[in-house]
Amino acid sequence: GEGEGEGDKWKTTFKDKHGEENAPHGVYFYVITAVTVLLSYVASVAIPDIEAIFGLVGATAGSILIYIFPGMCVLRLKPGKLYKPEKVGAIMLIVVGCISAVMGSYVTIAEWGG
């Protein structure tokens, strides 16, 4: 637009729900960024086989997407008491999902050794 300098055209801003600019800044942002990069580096050096990480991510994310998240949506969106049949089913779905995530993670971790 008119009046914009060349640098303003590529400026990235973050806005909160009220439309106020809320750009990440300060020491807190840099510390979180540095810790995230450091942990990623340490994990990449310590874990030589990416297959183990994919197995762990698959075990947890699969259970969350297939069992836990839909059950939580039903609990949140359906009105009424927890002992209604659809809510009892949703609670059972969440429990099965948690058990599945723990068992899948356990099997993946147990296979890391050999």
N, C-alpha and C positions, 0 to 999 in steps of 0.2 A: 504494500500500500504506500501511499504518499507519506513522506515524512519519516519513514523507517530507514534507519541506517542498514548497511550491509550486514553488520553483526546482529542486529535485532531480528532479522529474518530467520535466523537459525536458532534463536534462543529457545531453550526448552524450559517451560515452567510447569509446575505442579500446582493444581488448585484444590483446595479443600471443598467441602460441601456447600460453603457459603460463597464460593467464588474467589476467596482470598488466595494470593500466591503463597505457596507453602513449599519452597524449594528445600531439598535436603542440604543442610549446612552444618557447620560447626564440627567440633572434635568428635562428637558422638557418631556422626555419619562416617567419618574416616576410620574410627576404631572398629565399628561394625564391619565395614568393608574390608579392612585389613585382616580381621579375625576370620571372616568368611573365606578369603583367599588363602590364608595360612592353613585353615582346616582342610580345605580342598586339596592343597598341595600335600599335606601330611597324609591324607587318605589315599591319594594317588601313589605315593611312594610306599606306603605300608601295605596296600592291597594290590598284589601284582596281577590278579586275575579279575577282569571286569565282570565275568560271568557270575561271580558270587554277589556282586552288588546288584546286578540285574535280577537275580533270584530273590534277593531280599526286598528290593523295591516292588517286584511283581507280586510277591506274597502279601505284602501289606497293602499296596495300592489296589490290587484286585479285590481283596476282601472289603476294603472301604467302599469301592465303587459298586460292587455287586450286592453286598449285604448291609453294611452299616449305614451308608448314606441314604439309601431308599427308606430304610426303617426309621431313621431320624426324621426324614421328611414327613412320613406318615404321622409320627408322634407330634410333630410341630404343626402340621396343617389340619389334622382331623380334630374337631372339637369333641369334648367329652372327657369322661374319666378314663384312667389307665386300664381298667378291667373290661373295657368294651372289646369285643372280639377282634376288630381290626387293629386296635392298639396292642393287644396281647400278642397278635401275630407279628407286629412290628418289633416288639420287645424281643420276641424269640429270634427274629431275623438278626437283630443287633447282637444278641448273645452268640448265635452261630457264627456271625461274622468275626467277632472278637476271638472266639476259639479257633476259627480258621486262620486268622492272621497270626496268632501266637504259634499254632502248629506249623504253618508254612515257614515262619521265620526260624523256628527251632530246627526244622529239617534242613533249611538252607545253611544255617550256621553250623550244624552238625556235619554237613558235607564239606565244609571248608577244609577240614583236616585231611581229607583223603577220600 
